[in-house]
């Protein structure tokens, strides 16, 4: 097994390929995560890389990768009534899958707790560096360029329009991000940076948030409607 923490996608894949347990987890996760580009194996791998980066010396990189591969292993649609239990069910799967692969009881529980607490909807604040790094890494996927693509594709799958034709930035109406994808930026995404638990995660989320504001400025220009100042707060 490689002892050097991965620093990019290529070294991450090599790190996983050199570890029988992580390879097995990757093979288990791939088919179960499915082909939703916001929650597929490629998403899990991006989360793995950022969990390692954000955890730094505080987190075992092997546990970071395992937690990322397992964090969505029970993958429920956003509109499923069981959605709130997805992280709980994924944590249960972590406790089932990890011991036969050689993870001891303490490592298994660290990974399972991180998986349990990563979910935004759960509203938990992890107290272990692994959980904090995983939660930040997963939230980073919701902001920036990938966040824009995920927002639009998820909205389309759920039957949302891109924006309200007469009031795209909800100046005279209440936000409704189930009906209009652009509303989701104001309702949730532009505030995510300040929820980050690691300094590195907060800095990266702020950088990505500026990219989203550039996108919204571009959209506002194309529509001929100014972006409200409140969206920049």
N, C-alpha and C positions, 0 to 999 in steps of 0.2 A: 504494500500500500504506500502511495506517495505521502511524504511527511510535509510537503510544502503546500500551504493553503492556495487554492485556485485564485487567480487574479483576473481572468477573462474567460470567455466562453470556451476557448480551446483548452485551457488548462483545467477548467471545471470538468469537461468531458473526459479528459485524461485522468483526473482525480477519481471520478466515478468508475471509469473503466479499470482502474488499478485496484479497486476495492470490491470484493465479491458481494458483500452485503449491500453496498450502495447500488451496484449493478442490478442485483435482484430487486431492490426497491424501485429502481427506475423502470424495469421491465414490468413490475406489478402495477406501477402508477399509470404508465402510458395508456393502456386500453381503458382503464377505469376513468381517467380524466376526460376521455373523449376528444371530439374535434372542435369544441367551442374555443376559438382562438384566445379568448380572455381567461380561460381556465384549463388549457391543455398542458401537455408535458413541457412545451416550450416556455409557457408561463412559469411552471414550477422550477424550471432550470434558471430562468431569470431571477426568480425569488431566491433560489439557492445561492447564486453568485452574490446578490446584494446582502443576504443574511451573513455570509462569510465576511464581506467587506465591512458591514456595520458592526458585526460582533467583534472583529479584530482579535486581539490576544485574549479577550474576555470569554471567548466562545470556542469550543472544540469544533474545527471546521467539518469534521465527519458528522457530528450531531447537527450542525447547521444545515448541511446538505440533506440529511435524513429528514429533518423537520420540514424543509421546503418541499421535498418530494411527497410528503404525506399530508401536507396542510389542507389539501382539497381532495383527499383520496375518496371521501364520500362527497360526491359532487352533485348538488341539488340545484335545480333552476332557481333563479332569483324570485320567481313568483310562486314557488312551492310553499305550501303551508308549513312544511317541515324545515324550511330554509334556516331558521334560527337554531336548529339542532345540528347543522352540518358539521361545525367544528367539534362538537361533543362526540358525534359518531366517528369523525376522522381520528380523534384522540383515542377512542376505543380500538380502532383499527391499528393505530401505532402500537398500542400495548399488546395487541395480538401478533403483529408481524415482526416486531423488533427482537424479542428474546430468541426465537429460533435462528436469527441471523447473527447472534453473538453479542448483542447489546446487553450489558448487565442491567440490573434492576434500576440503579440510579440513573444511568444514561437513558434508559427507556422512559422513565418517569419525567425526566427533564424535557425530552422530545415531546412526549404526550401532553405535558402541561403547556408547552409552547404552542402546539397545534390547537389545543383547546382555547387558548386565550388570544389567538391571533385575530379572530373575526371582529370586524367593525361592529356588526350588529350585536355581538355579545357584550360589548362595552367594557371589557376587562382591561386592567392595566397590569401587564406581567411584571413580576418582581425579579425575575432572573434575566441576566443578559441575553440568553438565547431567545427567550420569549419576546424581549424588547426588540431585538434585532429582526426576528421573524415578522413581528407585527409591522415594523417600519418598512421592511423589504416588500411585504405584500401590499401595503398602502402606496408605496412608490409606483406600483403598476397602475394605479388609478389616476396618476397625474402625468403631465408631459405629453409627448407625442403618442406613446402607447395609450395613455389615459384617454386622449381624444378619440383614437380609433375604437377603444373598448366602449366608450360612452355611446358613440353612434351605432356601433354594431349591436350592442345590447338593447338600446332603445328600439332599433328596427325589429329585432326578434320579438320584442314585447308589444309591438304595434304602435310605438310612439312616432309622432311626426318630428322632423328636425327642430322646428321652432314654431311658435304661434305667428301666423302670417301678419296680423295687425299689431301685435305687441310682443316682438321676439324676446325682449329682455325684461318682461314682466314689470313694466312701469305702472300699469293701471290694473293689474290683476295679481292674484296670488300665484306663487310658483307652483308648478305641477310637473315634476320630472318624470312621472309615469306617462304623461301625455305628450311632453315636449322635451327632447333630449338636451337641448341647450340649457334648459332650466337646471339640469343636474350640476352644471358647473357652479352656479350660484348657490344651489341648495346644499352642496356637499364638497365638491372637489376643490374649489378655491380656498377652502378652510382647512384642508387636510395637513398642510405644512406645519401648522401650529399644534397638531395633535401628535407629531412625531416624538418619540421617546429618546432617541439618540441624537447627539449634536450633528453627526454626519448625515443622518437621515433627514433632519430638519433642513440642513443646508441644501441637500440634493432636491428635496421637495420644493423648496423656495425657487431654486433654479428652474425646475420643471413647471412650476406655477406661472413663472414669467413667460414661458413658452406658450402656455394655454391662454394667457392674456393677449399675447401677440396674435394668436389664432382668432380670439374673439374680436379684437380690434379689426382684423382683416374681414371677418364676417360682417361686422357693423358697417365697415366701409362699403362692402358689396351691396348691403341692403339699403344703404342710405339712411341708417338710423344710428344715432350715437350710442356708444356703450355707456350706461350710467356709471357715475363715479362710485356708487355703492358697490359695484362689482369688483372694484379694485381695493376695497378696504381689507 
